[in-house]
Amino acid sequence: MSVDTATVAKIAALARIKLSEGEVAAMVPELNSILDWVEQLAEVDVTGIEPMTAVIPNTLRLRDDKVNADPLTGGNLRDKVLANAPANEHGFFGVPKVIE
Amino acid sequence: MTDLTELGVAAIRDGVAAGSFTAVEVATAFNANVAAAQAALNAFIVATPDKALDAAAKTDKARAANKPLGKLGGVPIGMKDLFATAGTQTTAASHILEGFIPPYESTVSQKLWDAGAGMLGKLNLDQFAMGSSNETSYFGNVVSPWRRNDGGNASLAPGGSSGGSSSAVSARLCPAATGTDTGGSIRQPAAFTGISGIKPTYGRCSRWGIVAFASSLDQAGPMARDVRDCAIMLEAMAGFDAKDSTSLDMAVPAWEAGLSPDMRGKKVGIPREYRMDGMDADVAKSWDDGIAWLKDAGAEVVDINLPHTRYALPAYYIIAPAEASSNLARYDGVRYGLRDLPEGAGLQDMYAATRAAGFGAEVKRRILIGTYVLSAGFYDAYYTQAQKVRALIARDFEQAFQQCDVILAPTAPSAAFALGDKTADPLSMYLNDVFAVPASLAGLPAMSVPAGLNREGLPLGLQIIGRPFDEQGVLNAGLAIESRAGFTAKPERWW
């Protein structure tokens, strides 16, 4: 499988990365050389093999159903959460107008 | 008085505890080395001399009061700029996070400070840890302190992604540093610069507060000048953390106390598939040396097969970009980091402009690959197939470990290359991690230790891979090699 300029432009749009036409054109052969190379995985016989989900067997833990059980990751941290926001307005994240 | 910056972690810890010198004297000496090397090596993105001095003063005060000093009392270290450090800029070497000041501390760095370590600064790296030569950083290339013995002064790659860490430790800017390893990012830079580094079993070190690249692969680990120093650092870094859902709920062994170079009764596996056609002659020789050293230490050497080795790298370059494309979706110009809002732009345009301006070329390339392999219609052919191959690679190791206790292989296919040598061809750069990636895909503990110099006078590393949770076996084999290799070479100071 290989990608063309239309596909790269589509992927870039999906990934929310603005690329100029020139950048798209430059990316096409780069991505194709990587995709051609990973293509060799298709020759591996994977009959009966389950895709790996956890590299080291582990069980997912549940935390106690308690508000602010861990003060470090709990609530009441509005100002800290907003501290690095490029635009913080009235205690919220500011974004350009979304609804006309 | 001895040059304190020639001392490693154990010697500093013991010397401060014994009163041979003060922690403040140690921090002052390393701060001076950091400042003197910055223009030439660019190993740090930010230096934090005051933090190193504050921690040192605390240690000296504790000692005066006869209080316990901690496992790393008086030891100043470098922190890879992928670990969130409260109040100190954390960038992942990217423009998109430039100026980001975390309000919280990563679990691993907090554990190191709790153990008495102090921070010399935030170390440069490949952008978002994507790279093998430290040439993708927004803050400029890191230069290795090593030079070829041909009299030329070509700038060499310190390896990557932990290139600031490797350059700084080998140039004596810090006795130890943190690294992270997703597909070789601790081991390959350690090999390139003649130092030691260990990636523990996946889950040993908490990932909380580490900027995420590929979550199923990312593991933190130490880089230092010898095996003992790595063991001391790793003890302080590892441990269960409820804030990381993949953290291992296991006690941290006393790795330093358990160190032994005696390999009697141990079997060392030599994977046939790693002896590739056209292998560098010096690399092949260092591997043979390693086999002889481990035999000398009493080990029995057995040939093993890891049949899916050649598929590890292509599987990695599907899985890692796929996870990265998902993890890096968080950089949107809304919550933190850079925002690029063109005149009159809407929300979607702002996302796209921000990410175009904030990510470097390699990061964009990997996000696009990841987005493609996860997209409708291609997911099974690429991603599911890669995860199946990954399961086969893990099974190869499982079967091999029925015949041996540890595996010995080269860390990298060559010694350090010159900066700029491989930047034109992403694939040739990726191939640098051919020996490192399989252990990452299987989540296994793996370490690089210096084996010797090649004909150009550059260091070569040997890699030891162990069973899950057997960091001790890996460290001990590393020690057996270290005590026989007699590696004392260090870069001559030109900076």
Interface residues (C-beta under 8 A of the other chain):
Chain A: M1 V3 T7 V8 I11 A12 A13 L14 A15 R16 I17 K18 L19 M27 E30 L31 S33 I34 L35 W37 V38 E39 Q40 L41 A42 V44 V46 I49 E50 P51 M52 T53 A54 V55 I56 N58 L60 R61 R63 D70 L72 T73 L77 K80 V81 A83 N84 A85 P86 A87 F93 V95 P96 K97 V98
Chain B: F100 I101 P102 P103 Y104 T201 Y202 G203 S216 L217 A242 K243 S245 T246 L248 D249 H308 Y311 P314 A315 Y317 I318 S325 A329 D332 G333 V334 R335 Y336 G337 L338 R339 L341 A345 G346 L347 Q348 D349 M350 Y351 A352 A353 R355 A356 F359 K364 R365 I367 L368 I369 T371 Y372 S375 F378 A381 Y382 T384 Q385 A386 Q387 K388 V389 R390 A391 L392 A394 P426 L427 L441 A442 G443 P468
